Amino acid sequence: ELGYLPMSRQARYNLFQLVNALYEYRSVIITTNKEFTAWGEFFHDDNVVVPIVDRLIHHSHIFIMGGESYRLRQKRQG
């Protein structure tokens, strides 16, 4: 899940290479609880985050899901 931990320089590079290689050829699914505008917080590099987001949102279907955590719900029931 993107945004759980800050990304190292190598991880940012690897993600960019992956997204770039798949762009226009394959489907990509990313899960995160961060909005695109907050991606700079864990990428720490706008030079990388901008082209990644650009490629991800081009031709995309974005699903914004909300609601209570199923883990929290199970904890309350258990």
mmCIF file of the N, C-alpha and C atoms, coordinates in Angstrom:
data_MODEL
# 
_entry.id   MODEL 
# 
loop_
_atom_site.group_PDB 
_atom_site.id 
_atom_site.type_symbol 
_atom_site.label_atom_id 
_atom_site.label_alt_id 
_atom_site.label_comp_id 
_atom_site.label_asym_id 
_atom_site.label_entity_id 
_atom_site.label_seq_id 
_atom_site.pdbx_PDB_ins_code 
_atom_site.Cartn_x 
_atom_site.Cartn_y 
_atom_site.Cartn_z 
_atom_site.occupancy 
_atom_site.B_iso_or_equiv 
_atom_site.pdbx_formal_charge 
_atom_site.auth_seq_id 
_atom_site.auth_comp_id 
_atom_site.auth_asym_id 
_atom_site.auth_atom_id 
_atom_site.pdbx_PDB_model_num 
ATOM 1   N N  . GLU A 1 1  ? 0.848   -1.166  0.000   1.00 0.00 ? 1  GLU A N  1 
ATOM 2   C CA . GLU A 1 1  ? 0.000   0.000   0.000   1.00 0.00 ? 1  GLU A CA 1 
ATOM 3   C C  . GLU A 1 1  ? 0.895   1.231   0.000   1.00 0.00 ? 1  GLU A C  1 
ATOM 4   N N  . LEU A 1 2  ? 0.717   2.064   -1.003  1.00 0.00 ? 2  LEU A N  1 
ATOM 5   C CA . LEU A 1 2  ? 1.522   3.283   -1.084  1.00 0.00 ? 2  LEU A CA 1 
ATOM 6   C C  . LEU A 1 2  ? 1.143   4.246   0.037   1.00 0.00 ? 2  LEU A C  1 
ATOM 7   N N  . GLY A 1 3  ? 2.136   4.824   0.648   1.00 0.00 ? 3  GLY A N  1 
ATOM 8   C CA . GLY A 1 3  ? 1.922   5.812   1.687   1.00 0.00 ? 3  GLY A CA 1 
ATOM 9   C C  . GLY A 1 3  ? 2.043   5.281   3.094   1.00 0.00 ? 3  GLY A C  1 
ATOM 10  N N  . TYR A 1 4  ? 2.176   3.974   3.237   1.00 0.00 ? 4  TYR A N  1 
ATOM 11  C CA . TYR A 1 4  ? 2.300   3.398   4.573   1.00 0.00 ? 4  TYR A CA 1 
ATOM 12  C C  . TYR A 1 4  ? 3.638   3.773   5.196   1.00 0.00 ? 4  TYR A C  1 
ATOM 13  N N  . LEU A 1 5  ? 4.695   3.704   4.398   1.00 0.00 ? 5  LEU A N  1 
ATOM 14  C CA . LEU A 1 5  ? 6.035   4.079   4.843   1.00 0.00 ? 5  LEU A CA 1 
ATOM 15  C C  . LEU A 1 5  ? 6.672   4.989   3.803   1.00 0.00 ? 5  LEU A C  1 
ATOM 16  N N  . PRO A 1 6  ? 7.575   5.873   4.231   1.00 0.00 ? 6  PRO A N  1 
ATOM 17  C CA . PRO A 1 6  ? 8.306   6.678   3.247   1.00 0.00 ? 6  PRO A CA 1 
ATOM 18  C C  . PRO A 1 6  ? 9.092   5.764   2.303   1.00 0.00 ? 6  PRO A C  1 
ATOM 19  N N  . MET A 1 7  ? 9.273   6.212   1.074   1.00 0.00 ? 7  MET A N  1 
ATOM 20  C CA . MET A 1 7  ? 9.963   5.393   0.079   1.00 0.00 ? 7  MET A CA 1 
ATOM 21  C C  . MET A 1 7  ? 11.415  5.821   -0.058  1.00 0.00 ? 7  MET A C  1 
ATOM 22  N N  . SER A 1 8  ? 12.294  4.851   -0.137  1.00 0.00 ? 8  SER A N  1 
ATOM 23  C CA . SER A 1 8  ? 13.709  5.138   -0.362  1.00 0.00 ? 8  SER A CA 1 
ATOM 24  C C  . SER A 1 8  ? 13.900  5.611   -1.799  1.00 0.00 ? 8  SER A C  1 
ATOM 25  N N  . ARG A 1 9  ? 15.054  6.161   -2.071  1.00 0.00 ? 9  ARG A N  1 
ATOM 26  C CA . ARG A 1 9  ? 15.362  6.621   -3.430  1.00 0.00 ? 9  ARG A CA 1 
ATOM 27  C C  . ARG A 1 9  ? 15.273  5.464   -4.419  1.00 0.00 ? 9  ARG A C  1 
ATOM 28  N N  . GLN A 1 10 ? 15.804  4.309   -4.045  1.00 0.00 ? 10 GLN A N  1 
ATOM 29  C CA . GLN A 1 10 ? 15.770  3.146   -4.930  1.00 0.00 ? 10 GLN A CA 1 
ATOM 30  C C  . GLN A 1 10 ? 14.337  2.661   -5.155  1.00 0.00 ? 10 GLN A C  1 
ATOM 31  N N  . ALA A 1 11 ? 13.520  2.681   -4.105  1.00 0.00 ? 11 ALA A N  1 
ATOM 32  C CA . ALA A 1 11 ? 12.120  2.261   -4.238  1.00 0.00 ? 11 ALA A CA 1 
ATOM 33  C C  . ALA A 1 11 ? 11.356  3.201   -5.160  1.00 0.00 ? 11 ALA A C  1 
ATOM 34  N N  . ARG A 1 12 ? 11.612  4.512   -5.042  1.00 0.00 ? 12 ARG A N  1 
ATOM 35  C CA . ARG A 1 12 ? 10.962  5.478   -5.939  1.00 0.00 ? 12 ARG A CA 1 
ATOM 36  C C  . ARG A 1 12 ? 11.370  5.226   -7.375  1.00 0.00 ? 12 ARG A C  1 
ATOM 37  N N  . TYR A 1 13 ? 12.642  4.988   -7.591  1.00 0.00 ? 13 TYR A N  1 
ATOM 38  C CA . TYR A 1 13 ? 13.149  4.706   -8.935  1.00 0.00 ? 13 TYR A CA 1 
ATOM 39  C C  . TYR A 1 13 ? 12.509  3.426   -9.485  1.00 0.00 ? 13 TYR A C  1 
ATOM 40  N N  . ASN A 1 14 ? 12.450  2.381   -8.665  1.00 0.00 ? 14 ASN A N  1 
ATOM 41  C CA . ASN A 1 14 ? 11.862  1.115   -9.105  1.00 0.00 ? 14 ASN A CA 1 
ATOM 42  C C  . ASN A 1 14 ? 10.381  1.272   -9.449  1.00 0.00 ? 14 ASN A C  1 
ATOM 43  N N  . LEU A 1 15 ? 9.647   2.018   -8.630  1.00 0.00 ? 15 LEU A N  1 
ATOM 44  C CA . LEU A 1 15 ? 8.232   2.234   -8.913  1.00 0.00 ? 15 LEU A CA 1 
ATOM 45  C C  . LEU A 1 15 ? 8.058   3.012   -10.209 1.00 0.00 ? 15 LEU A C  1 
ATOM 46  N N  . PHE A 1 16 ? 8.871   4.038   -10.398 1.00 0.00 ? 16 PHE A N  1 
ATOM 47  C CA . PHE A 1 16 ? 8.785   4.797   -11.651 1.00 0.00 ? 16 PHE A CA 1 
ATOM 48  C C  . PHE A 1 16 ? 9.069   3.896   -12.847 1.00 0.00 ? 16 PHE A C  1 
ATOM 49  N N  . GLN A 1 17 ? 10.099  3.081   -12.757 1.00 0.00 ? 17 GLN A N  1 
ATOM 50  C CA . GLN A 1 17 ? 10.441  2.188   -13.865 1.00 0.00 ? 17 GLN A CA 1 
ATOM 51  C C  . GLN A 1 17 ? 9.302   1.209   -14.150 1.00 0.00 ? 17 GLN A C  1 
ATOM 52  N N  . LEU A 1 18 ? 8.676   0.693   -13.108 1.00 0.00 ? 18 LEU A N  1 
ATOM 53  C CA . LEU A 1 18 ? 7.565   -0.240  -13.278 1.00 0.00 ? 18 LEU A CA 1 
ATOM 54  C C  . LEU A 1 18 ? 6.371   0.439   -13.945 1.00 0.00 ? 18 LEU A C  1 
ATOM 55  N N  . VAL A 1 19 ? 5.962   1.582   -13.401 1.00 0.00 ? 19 VAL A N  1 
ATOM 56  C CA . VAL A 1 19 ? 4.817   2.301   -13.963 1.00 0.00 ? 19 VAL A CA 1 
ATOM 57  C C  . VAL A 1 19 ? 5.107   2.721   -15.394 1.00 0.00 ? 19 VAL A C  1 
ATOM 58  N N  . ASN A 1 20 ? 6.302   3.192   -15.645 1.00 0.00 ? 20 ASN A N  1 
ATOM 59  C CA . ASN A 1 20 ? 6.674   3.627   -16.988 1.00 0.00 ? 20 ASN A CA 1 
ATOM 60  C C  . ASN A 1 20 ? 6.660   2.460   -17.977 1.00 0.00 ? 20 ASN A C  1 
ATOM 61  N N  . ALA A 1 21 ? 7.135   1.300   -17.553 1.00 0.00 ? 21 ALA A N  1 
ATOM 62  C CA . ALA A 1 21 ? 7.166   0.133   -18.441 1.00 0.00 ? 21 ALA A CA 1 
ATOM 63  C C  . ALA A 1 21 ? 5.755   -0.378  -18.747 1.00 0.00 ? 21 ALA A C  1 
ATOM 64  N N  . LEU A 1 22 ? 4.855   -0.280  -17.779 1.00 0.00 ? 22 LEU A N  1 
ATOM 65  C CA . LEU A 1 22 ? 3.495   -0.778  -17.963 1.00 0.00 ? 22 LEU A CA 1 
ATOM 66  C C  . LEU A 1 22 ? 2.567   0.238   -18.624 1.00 0.00 ? 22 LEU A C  1 
ATOM 67  N N  . TYR A 1 23 ? 2.952   1.508   -18.565 1.00 0.00 ? 23 TYR A N  1 
ATOM 68  C CA . TYR A 1 23 ? 2.122   2.591   -19.094 1.00 0.00 ? 23 TYR A CA 1 
ATOM 69  C C  . TYR A 1 23 ? 1.762   2.330   -20.553 1.00 0.00 ? 23 TYR A C  1 
ATOM 70  N N  . GLU A 1 24 ? 0.489   2.420   -20.862 1.00 0.00 ? 24 GLU A N  1 
ATOM 71  C CA . GLU A 1 24 ? -0.076  2.214   -22.203 1.00 0.00 ? 24 GLU A CA 1 
ATOM 72  C C  . GLU A 1 24 ? -0.110  0.750   -22.634 1.00 0.00 ? 24 GLU A C  1 
ATOM 73  N N  . TYR A 1 25 ? 0.432   -0.187  -21.832 1.00 0.00 ? 25 TYR A N  1 
ATOM 74  C CA . TYR A 1 25 ? 0.476   -1.589  -22.245 1.00 0.00 ? 25 TYR A CA 1 
ATOM 75  C C  . TYR A 1 25 ? -0.295  -2.530  -21.328 1.00 0.00 ? 25 TYR A C  1 
ATOM 76  N N  . ARG A 1 26 ? -0.311  -2.247  -20.045 1.00 0.00 ? 26 ARG A N  1 
ATOM 77  C CA . ARG A 1 26 ? -0.921  -3.149  -19.069 1.00 0.00 ? 26 ARG A CA 1 
ATOM 78  C C  . ARG A 1 26 ? -1.747  -2.363  -18.046 1.00 0.00 ? 26 ARG A C  1 
ATOM 79  N N  . SER A 1 27 ? -2.600  -3.076  -17.360 1.00 0.00 ? 27 SER A N  1 
ATOM 80  C CA . SER A 1 27 ? -3.385  -2.476  -16.283 1.00 0.00 ? 27 SER A CA 1 
ATOM 81  C C  . SER A 1 27 ? -2.561  -2.453  -15.001 1.00 0.00 ? 27 SER A C  1 
ATOM 82  N N  . VAL A 1 28 ? -2.782  -1.430  -14.207 1.00 0.00 ? 28 VAL A N  1 
ATOM 83  C CA . VAL A 1 28 ? -2.076  -1.279  -12.932 1.00 0.00 ? 28 VAL A CA 1 
ATOM 84  C C  . VAL A 1 28 ? -3.113  -0.949  -11.863 1.00 0.00 ? 28 VAL A C  1 
ATOM 85  N N  . ILE A 1 29 ? -3.019  -1.624  -10.739 1.00 0.00 ? 29 ILE A N  1 
ATOM 86  C CA . ILE A 1 29 ? -3.886  -1.317  -9.607  1.00 0.00 ? 29 ILE A CA 1 
ATOM 87  C C  . ILE A 1 29 ? -3.003  -0.871  -8.449  1.00 0.00 ? 29 ILE A C  1 
ATOM 88  N N  . ILE A 1 30 ? -3.321  0.290   -7.913  1.00 0.00 ? 30 ILE A N  1 
ATOM 89  C CA . ILE A 1 30 ? -2.594  0.850   -6.770  1.00 0.00 ? 30 ILE A CA 1 
ATOM 90  C C  . ILE A 1 30 ? -3.617  1.081   -5.663  1.00 0.00 ? 30 ILE A C  1 
ATOM 91  N N  . THR A 1 31 ? -3.284  0.692   -4.447  1.00 0.00 ? 31 THR A N  1 
ATOM 92  C CA . THR A 1 31 ? -4.146  1.020   -3.312  1.00 0.00 ? 31 THR A CA 1 
ATOM 93  C C  . THR A 1 31 ? -3.382  1.944   -2.375  1.00 0.00 ? 31 THR A C  1 
ATOM 94  N N  . THR A 1 32 ? -4.082  2.915   -1.867  1.00 0.00 ? 32 THR A N  1 
ATOM 95  C CA . THR A 1 32 ? -3.493  3.846   -0.912  1.00 0.00 ? 32 THR A CA 1 
ATOM 96  C C  . THR A 1 32 ? -4.610  4.600   -0.214  1.00 0.00 ? 32 THR A C  1 
ATOM 97  N N  . ASN A 1 33 ? -4.324  5.094   0.954   1.00 0.00 ? 33 ASN A N  1 
ATOM 98  C CA . ASN A 1 33 ? -5.290  5.945   1.636   1.00 0.00 ? 33 ASN A CA 1 
ATOM 99  C C  . ASN A 1 33 ? -4.894  7.414   1.512   1.00 0.00 ? 33 ASN A C  1 
ATOM 100 N N  . LYS A 1 34 ? -3.969  7.702   0.615   1.00 0.00 ? 34 LYS A N  1 
ATOM 101 C CA . LYS A 1 34 ? -3.496  9.066   0.387   1.00 0.00 ? 34 LYS A CA 1 
ATOM 102 C C  . LYS A 1 34 ? -4.029  9.596   -0.934  1.00 0.00 ? 34 LYS A C  1 
ATOM 103 N N  . GLU A 1 35 ? -4.439  10.854  -0.939  1.00 0.00 ? 35 GLU A N  1 
ATOM 104 C CA . GLU A 1 35 ? -4.821  11.503  -2.187  1.00 0.00 ? 35 GLU A CA 1 
ATOM 105 C C  . GLU A 1 35 ? -3.560  11.795  -2.989  1.00 0.00 ? 35 GLU A C  1 
ATOM 106 N N  . PHE A 1 36 ? -3.719  11.945  -4.301  1.00 0.00 ? 36 PHE A N  1 
ATOM 107 C CA . PHE A 1 36 ? -2.561  12.225  -5.148  1.00 0.00 ? 36 PHE A CA 1 
ATOM 108 C C  . PHE A 1 36 ? -1.807  13.470  -4.684  1.00 0.00 ? 36 PHE A C  1 
ATOM 109 N N  . THR A 1 37 ? -2.526  14.459  -4.186  1.00 0.00 ? 37 THR A N  1 
ATOM 110 C CA . THR A 1 37 ? -1.878  15.697  -3.739  1.00 0.00 ? 37 THR A CA 1 
ATOM 111 C C  . THR A 1 37 ? -0.975  15.480  -2.532  1.00 0.00 ? 37 THR A C  1 
ATOM 112 N N  . ALA A 1 38 ? -1.140  14.361  -1.830  1.00 0.00 ? 38 ALA A N  1 
ATOM 113 C CA . ALA A 1 38 ? -0.325  14.071  -0.644  1.00 0.00 ? 38 ALA A CA 1 
ATOM 114 C C  . ALA A 1 38 ? 0.817   13.113  -0.934  1.00 0.00 ? 38 ALA A C  1 
ATOM 115 N N  . TRP A 1 39 ? 0.956   12.664  -2.169  1.00 0.00 ? 39 TRP A N  1 
ATOM 116 C CA . TRP A 1 39 ? 1.994   11.684  -2.483  1.00 0.00 ? 39 TRP A CA 1 
ATOM 117 C C  . TRP A 1 39 ? 3.402   12.228  -2.262  1.00 0.00 ? 39 TRP A C  1 
ATOM 118 N N  . GLY A 1 40 ? 3.583   13.519  -2.355  1.00 0.00 ? 40 GLY A N  1 
ATOM 119 C CA . GLY A 1 40 ? 4.892   14.108  -2.102  1.00 0.00 ? 40 GLY A CA 1 
ATOM 120 C C  . GLY A 1 40 ? 5.384   13.858  -0.693  1.00 0.00 ? 40 GLY A C  1 
ATOM 121 N N  . GLU A 1 41 ? 4.461   13.628  0.247   1.00 0.00 ? 41 GLU A N  1 
ATOM 122 C CA . GLU A 1 41 ? 4.829   13.383  1.643   1.00 0.00 ? 41 GLU A CA 1 
ATOM 123 C C  . GLU A 1 41 ? 5.647   12.105  1.814   1.00 0.00 ? 41 GLU A C  1 
ATOM 124 N N  . PHE A 1 42 ? 5.344   11.069  1.073   1.00 0.00 ? 42 PHE A N  1 
ATOM 125 C CA . PHE A 1 42 ? 6.093   9.821   1.234   1.00 0.00 ? 42 PHE A CA 1 
ATOM 126 C C  . PHE A 1 42 ? 7.065   9.565   0.092   1.00 0.00 ? 42 PHE A C  1 
ATOM 127 N N  . PHE A 1 43 ? 6.918   10.284  -1.022  1.00 0.00 ? 43 PHE A N  1 
ATOM 128 C CA . PHE A 1 43 ? 7.895   10.169  -2.105  1.00 0.00 ? 43 PHE A CA 1 
ATOM 129 C C  . PHE A 1 43 ? 9.102   11.064  -1.852  1.00 0.00 ? 43 PHE A C  1 
ATOM 130 N N  . HIS A 1 44 ? 8.873   12.210  -1.250  1.00 0.00 ? 44 HIS A N  1 
ATOM 131 C CA . HIS A 1 44 ? 9.929   13.190  -0.964  1.00 0.00 ? 44 HIS A CA 1 
ATOM 132 C C  . HIS A 1 44 ? 10.696  13.595  -2.221  1.00 0.00 ? 44 HIS A C  1 
ATOM 133 N N  . ASP A 1 45 ? 10.038  13.546  -3.373  1.00 0.00 ? 45 ASP A N  1 
ATOM 134 C CA . ASP A 1 45 ? 10.721  13.904  -4.621  1.00 0.00 ? 45 ASP A CA 1 
ATOM 135 C C  . ASP A 1 45 ? 9.675   14.189  -5.687  1.00 0.00 ? 45 ASP A C  1 
ATOM 136 N N  . ASP A 1 46 ? 9.346   15.475  -5.869  1.00 0.00 ? 46 ASP A N  1 
ATOM 137 C CA . ASP A 1 46 ? 8.337   15.843  -6.860  1.00 0.00 ? 46 ASP A CA 1 
ATOM 138 C C  . ASP A 1 46 ? 8.765   15.508  -8.280  1.00 0.00 ? 46 ASP A C  1 
ATOM 139 N N  . ASN A 1 47 ? 10.071  15.418  -8.520  1.00 0.00 ? 47 ASN A N  1 
ATOM 140 C CA . ASN A 1 47 ? 10.548  15.076  -9.861  1.00 0.00 ? 47 ASN A CA 1 
ATOM 141 C C  . ASN A 1 47 ? 10.160  13.657  -10.259 1.00 0.00 ? 47 ASN A C  1 
ATOM 142 N N  . VAL A 1 48 ? 9.903   12.815  -9.293  1.00 0.00 ? 48 VAL A N  1 
ATOM 143 C CA . VAL A 1 48 ? 9.495   11.437  -9.568  1.00 0.00 ? 48 VAL A CA 1 
ATOM 144 C C  . VAL A 1 48 ? 7.983   11.284  -9.441  1.00 0.00 ? 48 VAL A C  1 
ATOM 145 N N  . VAL A 1 49 ? 7.394   11.911  -8.432  1.00 0.00 ? 49 VAL A N  1 
ATOM 146 C CA . VAL A 1 49 ? 5.969   11.708  -8.177  1.00 0.00 ? 49 VAL A CA 1 
ATOM 147 C C  . VAL A 1 49 ? 5.100   12.266  -9.298  1.00 0.00 ? 49 VAL A C  1 
ATOM 148 N N  . VAL A 1 50 ? 5.467   13.376  -9.879  1.00 0.00 ? 50 VAL A N  1 
ATOM 149 C CA . VAL A 1 50 ? 4.645   13.977  -10.938 1.00 0.00 ? 50 VAL A CA 1 
ATOM 150 C C  . VAL A 1 50 ? 4.518   13.059  -12.151 1.00 0.00 ? 50 VAL A C  1 
ATOM 151 N N  . PRO A 1 51 ? 5.616   12.528  -12.709 1.00 0.00 ? 51 PRO A N  1 
ATOM 152 C CA . PRO A 1 51 ? 5.434   11.627  -13.856 1.00 0.00 ? 51 PRO A CA 1 
ATOM 153 C C  . PRO A 1 51 ? 4.746   10.307  -13.503 1.00 0.00 ? 51 PRO A C  1 
ATOM 154 N N  . ILE A 1 52 ? 4.935   9.820   -12.280 1.00 0.00 ? 52 ILE A N  1 
ATOM 155 C CA . ILE A 1 52 ? 4.246   8.588   -11.880 1.00 0.00 ? 52 ILE A CA 1 
ATOM 156 C C  . ILE A 1 52 ? 2.738   8.824   -11.845 1.00 0.00 ? 52 ILE A C  1 
ATOM 157 N N  . VAL A 1 53 ? 2.317   9.875   -11.156 1.00 0.00 ? 53 VAL A N  1 
ATOM 158 C CA . VAL A 1 53 ? 0.888   10.187  -11.069 1.00 0.00 ? 53 VAL A CA 1 
ATOM 159 C C  . VAL A 1 53 ? 0.322   10.472  -12.454 1.00 0.00 ? 53 VAL A C  1 
ATOM 160 N N  . ASP A 1 54 ? 1.060   11.198  -13.266 1.00 0.00 ? 54 ASP A N  1 
ATOM 161 C CA . ASP A 1 54 ? 0.611   11.519  -14.621 1.00 0.00 ? 54 ASP A CA 1 
ATOM 162 C C  . ASP A 1 54 ? 0.307   10.254  -15.412 1.00 0.00 ? 54 ASP A C  1 
ATOM 163 N N  . ARG A 1 55 ? 1.189   9.287   -15.350 1.00 0.00 ? 55 ARG A N  1 
ATOM 164 C CA . ARG A 1 55 ? 0.988   8.034   -16.083 1.00 0.00 ? 55 ARG A CA 1 
ATOM 165 C C  . ARG A 1 55 ? -0.138  7.194   -15.475 1.00 0.00 ? 55 ARG A C  1 
ATOM 166 N N  . LEU A 1 56 ? -0.248  7.217   -14.151 1.00 0.00 ? 56 LEU A N  1 
ATOM 167 C CA . LEU A 1 56 ? -1.289  6.423   -13.503 1.00 0.00 ? 56 LEU A CA 1 
ATOM 168 C C  . LEU A 1 56 ? -2.696  6.957   -13.782 1.00 0.00 ? 56 LEU A C  1 
ATOM 169 N N  . ILE A 1 57 ? -2.863  8.271   -13.821 1.00 0.00 ? 57 ILE A N  1 
ATOM 170 C CA . ILE A 1 57 ? -4.216  8.809   -13.986 1.00 0.00 ? 57 ILE A CA 1 
ATOM 171 C C  . ILE A 1 57 ? -4.645  8.913   -15.448 1.00 0.00 ? 57 ILE A C  1 
ATOM 172 N N  . HIS A 1 58 ? -3.707  8.860   -16.378 1.00 0.00 ? 58 HIS A N  1 
ATOM 173 C CA . HIS A 1 58 ? -4.059  8.891   -17.792 1.00 0.00 ? 58 HIS A CA 1 
ATOM 174 C C  . HIS A 1 58 ? -4.767  7.582   -18.139 1.00 0.00 ? 58 HIS A C  1 
ATOM 175 N N  . HIS A 1 59 ? -5.917  7.632   -18.721 1.00 0.00 ? 59 HIS A N  1 
ATOM 176 C CA . HIS A 1 59 ? -6.740  6.461   -19.072 1.00 0.00 ? 59 HIS A CA 1 
ATOM 177 C C  . HIS A 1 59 ? -7.220  5.691   -17.836 1.00 0.00 ? 59 HIS A C  1 
ATOM 178 N N  . SER A 1 60 ? -7.300  6.323   -16.675 1.00 0.00 ? 60 SER A N  1 
ATOM 179 C CA . SER A 1 60 ? -7.588  5.566   -15.452 1.00 0.00 ? 60 SER A CA 1 
ATOM 180 C C  . SER A 1 60 ? -9.055  5.609   -15.047 1.00 0.00 ? 60 SER A C  1 
ATOM 181 N N  . HIS A 1 61 ? -9.399  4.688   -14.191 1.00 0.00 ? 61 HIS A N  1 
ATOM 182 C CA . HIS A 1 61 ? -10.661 4.680   -13.459 1.00 0.00 ? 61 HIS A CA 1 
ATOM 183 C C  . HIS A 1 61 ? -10.266 4.747   -11.991 1.00 0.00 ? 61 HIS A C  1 
ATOM 184 N N  . ILE A 1 62 ? -10.655 5.808   -11.332 1.00 0.00 ? 62 ILE A N  1 
ATOM 185 C CA . ILE A 1 62 ? -10.279 6.006   -9.936  1.00 0.00 ? 62 ILE A CA 1 
ATOM 186 C C  . ILE A 1 62 ? -11.494 5.717   -9.059  1.00 0.00 ? 62 ILE A C  1 
ATOM 187 N N  . PHE A 1 63 ? -11.317 4.818   -8.113  1.00 0.00 ? 63 PHE A N  1 
ATOM 188 C CA . PHE A 1 63 ? -12.376 4.460   -7.181  1.00 0.00 ? 63 PHE A CA 1 
ATOM 189 C C  . PHE A 1 63 ? -12.012 5.011   -5.809  1.00 0.00 ? 63 PHE A C  1 
ATOM 190 N N  . ILE A 1 64 ? -12.868 5.852   -5.281  1.00 0.00 ? 64 ILE A N  1 
ATOM 191 C CA . ILE A 1 64 ? -12.663 6.388   -3.942  1.00 0.00 ? 64 ILE A CA 1 
ATOM 192 C C  . ILE A 1 64 ? -13.638 5.665   -3.026  1.00 0.00 ? 64 ILE A C  1 
ATOM 193 N N  . MET A 1 65 ? -13.073 4.934   -2.110  1.00 0.00 ? 65 MET A N  1 
ATOM 194 C CA . MET A 1 65 ? -13.892 4.118   -1.218  1.00 0.00 ? 65 MET A CA 1 
ATOM 195 C C  . MET A 1 65 ? -13.801 4.672   0.195   1.00 0.00 ? 65 MET A C  1 
ATOM 196 N N  . GLY A 1 66 ? -14.881 4.624   0.882   1.00 0.00 ? 66 GLY A N  1 
ATOM 197 C CA . GLY A 1 66 ? -14.896 5.104   2.255   1.00 0.00 ? 66 GLY A CA 1 
ATOM 198 C C  . GLY A 1 66 ? -15.570 4.093   3.155   1.00 0.00 ? 66 GLY A C  1 
ATOM 199 N N  . GLY A 1 67 ? -15.655 4.444   4.387   1.00 0.00 ? 67 GLY A N  1 
ATOM 200 C CA . GLY A 1 67 ? -16.328 3.568   5.330   1.00 0.00 ? 67 GLY A CA 1 
ATOM 201 C C  . GLY A 1 67 ? -15.409 3.145   6.448   1.00 0.00 ? 67 GLY A C  1 
ATOM 202 N N  . GLU A 1 68 ? -16.009 2.444   7.361   1.00 0.00 ? 68 GLU A N  1 
ATOM 203 C CA . GLU A 1 68 ? -15.287 1.982   8.536   1.00 0.00 ? 68 GLU A CA 1 
ATOM 204 C C  . GLU A 1 68 ? -14.352 0.825   8.176   1.00 0.00 ? 68 GLU A C  1 
ATOM 205 N N  . SER A 1 69 ? -13.254 0.747   8.847   1.00 0.00 ? 69 SER A N  1 
ATOM 206 C CA . SER A 1 69 ? -12.303 -0.344  8.667   1.00 0.00 ? 69 SER A CA 1 
ATOM 207 C C  . SER A 1 69 ? -12.957 -1.668  9.048   1.00 0.00 ? 69 SER A C  1 
ATOM 208 N N  . TYR A 1 70 ? -12.830 -2.667  8.182   1.00 0.00 ? 70 TYR A N  1 
ATOM 209 C CA . TYR A 1 70 ? -13.397 -3.980  8.514   1.00 0.00 ? 70 TYR A CA 1 
ATOM 210 C C  . TYR A 1 70 ? -12.651 -4.605  9.683   1.00 0.00 ? 70 TYR A C  1 
ATOM 211 N N  . ARG A 1 71 ? -11.388 -4.269  9.873   1.00 0.00 ? 71 ARG A N  1 
ATOM 212 C CA . ARG A 1 71 ? -10.639 -4.796  11.015  1.00 0.00 ? 71 ARG A CA 1 
ATOM 213 C C  . ARG A 1 71 ? -11.192 -4.239  12.328  1.00 0.00 ? 71 ARG A C  1 
ATOM 214 N N  . LEU A 1 72 ? -11.473 -2.940  12.326  1.00 0.00 ? 72 LEU A N  1 
ATOM 215 C CA . LEU A 1 72 ? -12.049 -2.313  13.519  1.00 0.00 ? 72 LEU A CA 1 
ATOM 216 C C  . LEU A 1 72 ? -13.436 -2.885  13.800  1.00 0.00 ? 72 LEU A C  1 
ATOM 217 N N  . ARG A 1 73 ? -14.222 -3.093  12.761  1.00 0.00 ? 73 ARG A N  1 
ATOM 218 C CA . ARG A 1 73 ? -15.559 -3.658  12.923  1.00 0.00 ? 73 ARG A CA 1 
ATOM 219 C C  . ARG A 1 73 ? -15.481 -5.067  13.518  1.00 0.00 ? 73 ARG A C  1 
ATOM 220 N N  . GLN A 1 74 ? -14.554 -5.888  13.033  1.00 0.00 ? 74 GLN A N  1 
ATOM 221 C CA . GLN A 1 74 ? -14.391 -7.244  13.564  1.00 0.00 ? 74 GLN A CA 1 
ATOM 222 C C  . GLN A 1 74 ? -13.945 -7.218  15.026  1.00 0.00 ? 74 GLN A C  1 
ATOM 223 N N  . LYS A 1 75 ? -13.084 -6.280  15.351  1.00 0.00 ? 75 LYS A N  1 
ATOM 224 C CA . LYS A 1 75 ? -12.599 -6.155  16.729  1.00 0.00 ? 75 LYS A CA 1 
ATOM 225 C C  . LYS A 1 75 ? -13.762 -5.842  17.673  1.00 0.00 ? 75 LYS A C  1 
ATOM 226 N N  . ARG A 1 76 ? -14.631 -4.939  17.243  1.00 0.00 ? 76 ARG A N  1 
ATOM 227 C CA . ARG A 1 76 ? -15.775 -4.568  18.076  1.00 0.00 ? 76 ARG A CA 1 
ATOM 228 C C  . ARG A 1 76 ? -16.749 -5.730  18.244  1.00 0.00 ? 76 ARG A C  1 
ATOM 229 N N  . GLN A 1 77 ? -16.910 -6.535  17.199  1.00 0.00 ? 77 GLN A N  1 
ATOM 230 C CA . GLN A 1 77 ? -17.842 -7.665  17.253  1.00 0.00 ? 77 GLN A CA 1 
ATOM 231 C C  . GLN A 1 77 ? -17.265 -8.840  18.040  1.00 0.00 ? 77 GLN A C  1 
ATOM 232 N N  . GLY A 1 78 ? -15.920 -8.949  18.032  1.00 0.00 ? 78 GLY A N  1 
ATOM 233 C CA . GLY A 1 78 ? -15.259 -10.099 18.653  1.00 0.00 ? 78 GLY A CA 1 
ATOM 234 C C  . GLY A 1 78 ? -15.098 -9.961  20.083  1.00 0.00 ? 78 GLY A C  1 
# 
